[in-house]
Amino acid sequence: MYTQYQINRAKNIDLLDYVTQGGYSFFQSAANEYRLKEHDSLVISNNKWKWFSQDIGGDTLDFVTKYEGKGFKEAMEILLGEKGKEKVKEYDSKSKEQEVKEITKLPEKADNYRRLFAYLNKTRKIDPTIIQDMINDGKLYQENQYNNCVFIGKNKDEDVKYCLKVGTNTYKKYKGEIKGSNKAYGIELCVAQESEKVYIYESIIDAMSHATMIKIQGGNYKEHNRISLGCVADMKLEQFLKDHPNIKVIVSCLDNDKAGIEATEKIKDKYTKEGYQIKRILPINKDFNDDLVAAFEKHEKKTMSEVDKDIKEKKESYIPAESRYKRAMER
């Protein structure tokens, strides 16, 4: 039988230290936020965890019992070092107070944005006017030191609250939020104050890609609100709905994969109860950038095949000059 003191100690064991010792692979997805590579919808922050796709979470003891499926007694023995394993250190709550809670300094801007346009337009196939609009709105620029794309998220008072860096090197992918970023104020592609509809995406690249597809088809992507959640969690959506009480319809454009589909279902369950109408637009491939790139590749391939066909037809119909002269004489 364990005392409440021992149970509290187990709950307060350092979760990151535990998953490190347990051999789990994880990566930092934001300031003071980590995700398991095997399930990237499982987020660890401030010694708590949340598996968004399964809607479970809790403290370190909950992780061992709920995620790893161990019994209470075995979990206590592991966390308190009673089972022959190396004892895991306790979480230092003071370190939380020392964490950066606001963005103190943004990356320096580059003199030109050539790498940014090359990556977003040539590689990702995003319409250049959409890219330029983001730049003009102060939501995007190129970093001077590493040439990363820097995306900015602001609150309703236009204060910078979120900053995401995306690498422009096609062969070496990089994405990371700077310290102090708050996901509740993620990136907004466009805000339409009169619209009662908001489109939600997992990434800003997806939002820009979908906007490009709408623009190609002759539509106006700025007609409605379009925001990036930065993941499958709904922190950004919650804040956006608070700031825009006129919204009545939520359109999920999350990825066409297990995490995106399950997150859409949870959003539907949660926000339908709050009176919102939920709609879904599902990408053909994993996400809208995959759809956009695939469409361009198909078009380019078709164009080349048409050129080859024209050349072949011209070759088959070609008659040498001497043959044409001979036929004319025969007539």
Secondary structure, DSSP 8 states (H G I E B T S, - for coil): ---HHHHHHHHTB-HHHHHHHTT--EEEEETTEEEESS-TTEEEETTEEEETTTTEEESHHHIIIIIS---HHHHHHHHTT-SSS----B--HHHHHHS--S------B-S--HHHHIIIIIIT---HHHHHHHHHTTSEEEBTTT--EEEEEE-TT--EEEEEEE---TTS--EEE-TT--GGG--EEE--TT--EEEEESSHHHHHHHHHHHHHTT--GGGSEEEE-SSSS-HHHHHHHHH-TT--EEEE---SSHHHHHHHHHHHHHHHTTT-EEEE---SSSSHHHHHHHHHHHHHHHHHHHHHHHHHHHHHH---HHHHHHHHHH-
